[in-house]
Amino acid sequence: MTATQTATQTIEIKESPAPFLGRAMPRVEDAALLTGVARYADDLPVKPGTLHAAILRSPHAHADLLGIDTAAALGVPGVAAVVTGADAKRLASAFLVGIRAPMEHWCLAIDRVRHVGEPVAVVLADSRYQAEDALDRIGVRYRPLPPVTSIAQALDEGSELLHPAVGSNLVNSRSFRYGDPDAAFARAARTVSVEVEYPRNSCTPMECFVVLADYDAAEDSYEVLSNFSGPFAVHPVMARALNVPGSRLRLKTPPHSGGSFGNKQAVFPYVVLMGLCARVAGRPVKWVEDRLEHLMAATSATARRMRIEAAVEPDGRVLALRMEQTEDCGAYLRAPEPASLYRNHGNLTGAYDIPNLTVTNRIVVTNKTPTGLNRGFGGGQLYYGLERLMNRVAVELGLDPLDVIRRNLVAADAMPYRTASGGTLDSGDYRATLEQAVREGALDAMKARRDALRAEGGLYGIGYAAVVEPSISNMGYITTVLTAGERRKAGPKNGAQATASVAVDPTGGVSVTVASAPQGQGHRTVLAQVVADVFGLRFEDIRVNTDLDTGKDAWSIASGNYSSRFAGAVAGAAQLAATRLRGRMAALVAGQLNCRAEDVRFAGGRVFSDANPDNGLSFSRVAAAGHWSPGMLPDGQEAALRETVFWTPEPLKAPTDADHINSSACYGFIFDFCGVEIDRTTGALRIDRYVTMHDAGRLLNPLLVEGQILGGFAHAVGTALYEEYAYGEDGRFLSGTFAEYLVPTACEVPVPVILHRESPSPVTPLGAKGVGEGNCMSTPVCLANAVADALSAVSVDEVPSLPITPAKLAALIHPPEPPRPSPAGGARETPPPPITTPGGRGLTGEGSREVPATPEQVWAILLDPKELAALLPGCEALDLVGPNAYRAEVVVGIGPVRGRYTAEVALSDLDPPNALTLTGSGTSALGSGSGTGHVTLERTATGTRVIYRYGASVGGKVAAVGGRMLDSASRLLIGQFFEKLVARAGGAASAKPPSLLARLLRLLGIAR
């Protein structure tokens, strides 16, 4: 902050008691949300002639793209165009990559697909229904390649290369050294280390991606409305990919957005894709993402493998750290990655005074969805390793974990404290904050409860976490991935520019515009509080506009809603803009009030002299002067109509040649502790009590702060205990619905005890710091440390990988079960049917049905192509292509997924009329599947018992809908097969139709 800005802040605090700031005021946004009149992107009107888009996505994790046939899709009524990678290559460019590596990422696959769900083609039609139907008609030829599905596999030199031009799946590696870590390790009493893996997860906003795009051929320009959240540093990336200068990409945001939590930065490839589609079709285009698409292919947090080692003294004091961080960024290093790895580079040592540090950062690519910003991005990964290490130090040295934290915290008199890697912790008394939390959060009572439950044989543990929460990211921190020489060549990058405009109208109304698109944080409420205080007006006198239009509004590449920058940067910029406008109004009216400009006061809707409060004018009259009487203004003074401020924190500099970087403007402090109870039998975990203490600087609206903390805590509970991106061994995505990707509800999330301590930041205009992401950083590891403490009671020295599920805990608590005994008499069990394809979603089943026909009659039906076609559910055509070999066209619907499959079916192991094996495989736009079924016919008194066993594996969209739905669907399809077989065999007349209840139970997979 400059000296002038510091002085302005001091005067403001002195002159105005701030009756609104600091008050717990309800959000003004809620009326629109609760009455259903909020306007989200999908609610907004579209231009005449707008086409609707549906995206064909890859069912393979890794495959060469050999060809695409769109002719049949173009023949579907209502289809206007089909866009493929050939169009992208002709009219667009690859996206910029944040590292120096020859890897390309396009808005559509060009010659290879690298993750399940990667866009391959787009159908544009008069309706979304027509577009979806046409997807089935696109023929795509793939040549599957071996997938890379883990960090370990990516580091294996023998793994298949995702980007052959790079020459490795390790696409970047940098090592950093700060202080003298080798000397510290040499003199340390001992070393303690941990190795952890942090998995992928996401934040699943209620509203998925929406893009409305139009192309103006006359101007060669694009206009796009999207619920993109920023950072707008990717605006140049989008413009470059569309082959236009930034001025020809007009990006607008809707009035409301249904959540983001960082995820909606990842809509930008689709902004480019739909812009391309609008250009190809010559008409506006609208695309609305569905939930399956979002889970499968939108974005996720990075997975990280971390090995961290500490040089420690006998009392637990940490002298130095060695870190190895390997980041899985998915199939492509998509902007702004590697943000997740480098955002916390300035605070790698957390809240601790550790002067010596060495760190190696590696980035690998895998055949999974590209990663991006996700609430607390990079913080949860870093602190999961660091705080597990601090807990481990305590365990190995036989110390109280809380004492280890106390001894290592940065002291209050060291503030502002410069970390080993260059961060500047700006303010706070961490030790006093910890002691306040211990006292007010009743830690002693929690310890007593642990002792009592353990005495009864229960498993109860207490965990701790102490972290700093960075906010207002330095735009230059990502360039730390480059060497000093590469940075000099590219030019310095730093700062965190925030933008706000404040204007007065002829009636005295005040409007505020900011370049930050809210997703539920309460921007309008807080900004009205800020500006009302500056002008001495009523809260309701301030109108706040958070829509953004890059063609008209003030913005910068740092604009956007991310990295906890609103309270500190955006609200601060609004305060500065309002203060400057007030100063100009004071200068204009001072002559009329016969006083100096600095003696003019604004309060109660009036403007008056401090020396003579009765000598004043209404605020509206002063505001109107510049509009109605500009000719009456004093010489040399402009009308006070509008003020725009671009503000950036002074401490944010570019990385030094020694790789020191203050990666964020300010740093809050969080100290959490919790108690968890684990059921010895089932492994079920219950959060008994959770206490979270926050020092987020000055609290602008405590009610909204509490909401942000509760939301972050809920997300963190999901990360720690429930949410998991599941993949098969072949890279198939397996958690595409909320039946599989378990998002906690209010029933699973306890209400934490929230405590506060305020240490205003000297960096931001209002003294505020970030608060909305912190628990996503602190809570997962706090819960993991509590689990470690609970399991120590049964001598288990291990914590399951996240998410910590009951099954994982039960496996640690109980010894392995003995093998299943052989059946009586020594008879061999029938082996389960084989799963013909590794990975993917496996399905198995067995059963039997009575058919009122002889085995010979049933056998004849099964080997007759016409009869077999009539039996197969959804079969539209079945052609004999060889001895007992068929090609079938089958339409199958499973839950929200419906598609046309081309299947190859063969009968083998024929033992007429007793047994046969049915083998099949199929492909479609939805994915692939294969399986084997064994059928045995046994003669009975009334006909034939058909005994079947099957095993199958499916991938793509079908696998992603989840095992529960697939199991039910497979049973339903088999039931339909046998119902038709019974009818064909002549038993339809005697068979009683199933009741409505029976059909419902069968549909749900509860009965057969």
Secondary structure, 3 states (H helix, E strand, C coil): CCHHHHHHHHHHHHHCCCCCCCCCCCCCCHHHHHHCCCCCHHHCCCCCCCEEEEEEECCCCCEEEEEEECHHHHCCCCEEEEEEHHHHHHHCCCCCCCCCCCCCCCCCCCCEECCCCCEEEEEEECCHHHHHHHHCCCEEEEEECCCCCCHHHHHCCCCCCCCCCCCCCEEEEEEEEECCHHHHHHHCCEEEEEEEEECCCCCCCCCCCEEEEEEECCCCEEEEEECCCCCHHHHHHHHHHCCCCHHHEEEECCCCCCCCCCHHHHHHHHHHHHHHHHHHHCCCEEEECCHHHHHHHCCCCCEEEEEEEEEECCCCCEEEEEEEEEEECCCCCCCCCCHHHHCCHHHCCCCECCCEEEEEEEEECCCCCCCCCCCCCCHHHHHHHHHHHHHHHHHHHCCCHHHHHHHHECCHHHCCEECCCCCEECCCCHHHHHHHHHHHCCHHHHHHHHHHHHHCCCEEEEEEEEEEEEEEECCCHHHHHCCHHHHHHHCCCCCCCEEEEEEECCCCCEEEEECCCCCCCCHHHHHHHHHHHHHCCCHHHEEEECCCECCCCCCCCCCCCCCCCHHHHHHHHHHHHHHHHHHHHHHHHHHHHCCCHHHEEEECCEEEECCCCCCEEEHHHHHHHHHHCHHHCCCCCCCCCEEEEEECCCCCCCCCCCCCCCCEEEEEEEEEEEEEEECCCCCCEEEEEEEEEEECECCCCHHHHHHHHHHHHHHHHHHHHCCCCCECCCCCECCCCCCCCCCCCCCCCCCCEEEECCCCCCCCCCCECCCCCHHHHHHHHHHHHHHHHHHHHHCCCCCCCCCCCHHHHHHHHCCCCCCCCCCHHHCCCCCCCCCCCCCCEEEEEEEEEEECCCHHHHHHHHHCHHHHHHHCCCEEEEEEEECCEEEEEEEEEECCEEEEEEEEEEEEEEECCCEEEEEEEEEECCEEEEEEEEEEEEECCCCEEEEEEEEEEECHHHHHCCHHHHHHHHHHHHHHHHHHHHHHCCCCCCCCCCCHHHHHHHHCCCCC
